[in-house]
């Protein structure tokens, strides 16, 4: 033990050695102290604080900039509008004259109202124009372009009033009959929310937050392990407390920080959205956000012990890139493939542990998931989490005391405890 102490950097080494000695005489679990130490170290890390503050600022800036400048483009409108008859085509042609010289509005005649709605939902046309008992209705997937609504509204009034005037003479009531244009969002639910738009925005945000948190905090866990190993501090700690307690405290401390940072980002995002046109959609986000939280925590835990094991394989910080490469590539694959899956493959992917953190909340927001599906997916993640923790603890215990060079994953599995 004297050899280890001479390699410690002065007061820091003595402080850690004293803390380890206290732990050896304490019958209480050691992992809470290790977790608190991890949290305190990160909260004193200037880079961690600055990156968190910068992320919050950028998140708020993007939301507000999109609100204030999103609709201020100078280009003309170019839309295909599905209609169900000649009168609809006439209105679209008239609307093009109100839209401006740089705009192009093309009428696409379809069989009936159902065909118009179907083509709009599939993206074959940008909007649909339908005649109703009260006038005309502009349907789309998502918010309606304000300039287009104004142009089509003017065209409806112009065309319909001309027809009414011809049929009813100077009866102003009859002339104005049927000239009202309303809008209807085909992706909106019964409560007025917009699951399609919400899923598109929040789905990517959820996936990105999980990817960045797992990568950033995972590398912090691995770096912390290799620093303790390189300075031989781990030998002092291992003499005082069980290695399992050291690993559990390290993992739970970083998980708590990742979860707190997630809550901060979500809070800033919701507050920012409350000042935008999407404020009315916030109630529709609640269920997806509430389900995302347990998926995030369990998904993070499922990877955290593996990150610690990856750090224990290295002997120097320079070796971390090689030992953590498999985890990094797995995260990239989950992020990219998860967002690309569609149809049946997307449903299957929402049950695959870790990938379900990305896909299941999206399916919940879109109303595609039955009540039992997220429950089953969570149970699968929990089981996978137990397996990865067991594997990570085993690998960490075998390799963290190995100081004679970098280990490969395969070689570490052959070592004895």
N, C-alpha and C positions, 0 to 999 in steps of 0.2 A: 504493500500500500504506500510505502514511503516513496517509491519510484514514481507512482502516479501523481502524488502531491507535488513533487518538484517540477512536474511539467505543466502545472496550472499557472495561469497568469496572475500571480500575486493575490490581491485581496479578493478578486472574483472567485478564484479557485478555492480559497479558504472559506468564503461565504457559502459556496455550494457544498463543500465538504461538511461544514457545520450543519447545514440544513439536512444533508443526508444522514448525519449522525443523529439528529433529532428525530428523523423519521424512523430510524431503526429502533428507537426506544419507545415509539408511539404505537399503541395498539390500534389506533384508528386507521381506516383505509388511506393509503398514500396517494391514490390517484387524484383526489380533489385538489391537493396541494400542487401536484404536477400540472393539472389543468389550469389552475389560477396563475401559475408561473408562466405558462404559454400565453395566456390572455394578457398578462401584464407586459410581457416582452413585446407582443405585437402592438399593444396600445402605446408603447414608448417608441415604436419604430416610426421614424419620420416619413419614410417612403410609403408605409402602409396608410398612415393618416392622410398624406397628401393625395395618394391615389384614390382613396375613398371620397375625399372632399371634391376632387376633380371629377370623379364619376357622377356624384350627385349634381354638381353644377352643369355638366354636359347633359345629363338626363333632363333636368329642368329646362335648360336652354333649347333642347330639341323639341320638347313638347310645346313650349311657348312660341318658338319660331314657326313651327308648323301651324299653330293657331293663327298667328298674325300675318304670315306671309304665304301660307299654303295656297290661297286662292288668288294670288296677285300676279299670276303669269301674264305675259303680253301676247302669247300666241293665240291663234284662232281656234275655234272648236271644230273637231272632226269626228262626227259620230254617225253610226248606222242606227236607225230607229225603226223598229218593227211595227207594222200597222196591219189592220185586218180588212182594209177596204180602200176604195178610191178617195173617200173623204179624208181619211188619215193621211194619205200621200199628199193631198192638196195642202193640208195643214203644215206638213213637214216642209214642203216647198216654200210656203209663205214664211215659215219660221226662219228659213235660211236667209231671206232678205232682211230680217230683223237682226240676225246674228252678226252681220258684218262681212266685209269683203274677204277677210282671211279665213272665214269659217266655211265648212262643208258639211251639210246635213243630207244624208241619203236615206230615203224611205225604202224599206224592204217589206213588200206585201206578203203576208202569211195567211194561212187558211182561216184561223179563228183566234179568239182571245187566248185560249189555252196554248196554242202554238206560239203566240207572241210571248207569253210569260215563260214558256219552256225555253225558247231561243234566247231570251234575256238572261235567264238563270244559267244557261250553258255558256254564255259569252259569245254566242253567234252574232248577236246585235248588242249595242251598248245600252240602248233604252227601248222601252216599248210604249206605244201610244194607243190607249184603249178608250172606246166610248162607253160611258156609264149612263145610268138613269139621270144623274145630276149634271152631266157634262162630259169632260174628258179627263183621263188619268194618265200620268207619266210614271211608268214603273221602271225600276232598276235594281241592281244589286249594290247596296250602299247608299251613301248620301247623294242627292241629286245636285248636279252642277247648277248653281244659281243663275248664271247667265243663260244657260239653255232653258231653264224653267221660265225665265222672263220672256225669251224669244218665242217659245212654243205657246206660252200664255197669250201673248199678243196675237199670234197667228190664229189661235182658237177663237179669240174674240172677233177678230176680223172676218174670218171665214164663216163662222156660225151666225154672226149678226147679219152678214150679207144674205145668207140663206133665209134667216128668219124674216128679214125685212121684205124679201121678195114674196114670202108666203103670207105674211101678216100685215103688210102695209106699214102704217105709222104707229102700230101698237108697240110702245117701248117695252112693255112687260114681255110680250112675245118675242121681241127682238133680242132681249137679253137672256131669254130662256136657253139653258144649256151651254152658256159661255164660260162656265167656271172650270178651271184647271186645278186638279189636286194631284198630289204625288203619293206614291205608295212604294215602300221598300220591300221587295220580294223576300229579302233575307231576314226581315224583322220578325221577331216572335210575337206571341199574343200579348206580352207585357210591354211591347214597344222597343225591346232591346234588339240588338243587331248581332246575333251570334256569329254570322259569317265574317263581318268586319272585325269583331272583337277577337275571334279565333286567329285571324290573319296577323293582327298586330301583337296580341298578347302571346300567341304561340311562339313567334320568333323571339320575343323578349324573354319569355320563360326559358326557352332553349339556350339563348345566349347567356342569361344569368347563370344557369346551371353549368354551362361549359366554362365560363370565365371563373366562377367560384371554385369549381372542382380543380381547374388548372392552377389558379393562383394559390389557393390554400393548400392544395396537394403538394405543390413545389415547396411551399413554406414548411410543411411537415417533413418532407424528404430532406430539405436543407437543414432543418433543426436537428434531425437525427444524425446526419453526417458531421455536423459541427461538433456535437457532443462526442461523437465517435473519434473524430480527428484530434480533439483536445484531450481525449482520454477521460473526460468527465463522466461518460457513461459507466466506466468501471467503478467510480466512486458511488454513483447512484445505484448501480446494480448490487453493490455490496450492502446497501442499506435497505433497499425495497425490492420487491419482486419485479422482474422485467416486464411481466404482464401489466402491473400497475403503472409502470413508466409509460408503456405504450398506450394504455387506456386513457390516462390523463392527457397525454399529448394529443390523441385523436379527439377526445371530447372537448378539450379546450379550443381547438381550431374549428370544430363543428359549431360550437357556440358562437364563435366570432363570425363564421360564414353565415349562420342563421340570422344573427343580429344585423349584419350588413344587408342581407336579403330583405329583412323587414324595413330597413331604412330606405332602400331603393323603391320598394313597393309603396311605402308611405308617400315618398316624394312624387312618384308617378301618379298615384291616385289624387293627391292634392293638386298636382299640375293639371290633370285631366278635368278636375272639377271646374276649372276656369275656362275650359274650351267647349266647343260644340258637342263633344262626346260626353258631357256631364250626364245627360239623360241615359247613357248606356252603362253607367257605373253599376246600377243594381244588377244588371245581367252578368257582370264580371265576378260577383261575389262567390258563387259556387265554384267556379274554376280556380280562383285564387285560394280558397280554403282547401281544395283538394291538392293544389300544387305544393302547399307547405309540407305535408307529410311525405309526399313523393320526393321533394327536394332533400329533406333531412335524411331519409332512409337511403336515397341514392347516393348522397354525399358520404354517409357512413360506410356504405358498401365499398367505396373506393379508398376511403381514408387510410385504413390499415394497410392496403396494398401500396399506397404512396409511402407510408412509413417503412414498409419492407423494402421498397425500391431504394430509399435513402440508406438503409442499413447495408445494402449490397456494396455501396461505394465507400471508398476510404478517404476520398478528397472531394471537395466541391466540384472540381474539374471533371470528375467521373459521373456526376449526376445526370448529365445529358444522355449518356449511354444507358444507365440503369433505369431511367424514367421514360425512355423512348416508347416502349410498348404501351404504357398507360396513356401517354400523350396521343399516340396514334389511335388508340381505342376511343378516346374522347372525341377526336376529330371525326372518326368514322360514325360514332353515335350521333353527333351533331348534324353532319351533312346528310347521312342516309335517312335519319329520322325525319328531317324536314322534306325529303323527297318522296317518301312512301305515300301511296294513294290506294284507295279501295280496300280490298281484303288484306293486302300486305300491311296497310296502315293499321287495321284492326289487330292483326297479329302482333305487330311491333309494339302496340300499346300495352301488351301483356309481358313483353320481354323486360326483365329487370334493368334498371338504369335508363334504357330507352323509353320506358313508360313514363319517366319524369317529364319527358318532352311531349309525348303523344297523348297520354291519357287526359291531362287537363285540356288540351285542344279539343279532343272529342267530346268532353263534358260541355265545353263552351258552345260547341256546335249542336248540342242536343243529340248526338249520335250514340252516346253510351248509356246503357241501362244502369239502374241503380246498383246492381251487383257487380258490374264490370270493374269499377275502380276499387271495390273491396277486394276482389280476387287479385287484381294487379298489385295492390298493396301487400297482400299476403305473400305473393311470389317475391316481391322485393325484399320483404322481411326475411324470408327463407334464404334468398341469395345473400343478403347482408350477413346472416349468421355464418354462411359458408366462407365468404370472403374474410370476415373477421378471424375465423378459425385458421384459415390459410395464412393471413397476414401475420397473426401472432406467432404461428409456427415458424414462418420464414424469418421474422424479425428476431425471435429468440435464438435462432441458429446462427444468424449472420452478424448481429449487432456487436458481438465481442470479437469478431474476426477483423484483425487490423493489418494483416499481411497481404495487401493488395485487394483489387476489386474482384468481386464475385459475379459470376453469371447466375441467372435465375435457376438454371438446371443444376449447377454445382451446389448452390445454396441448399437445394432440396435434398442433396445427398449427405449434408453434414448432420452430425448427431447433436442433440440438445445438450 
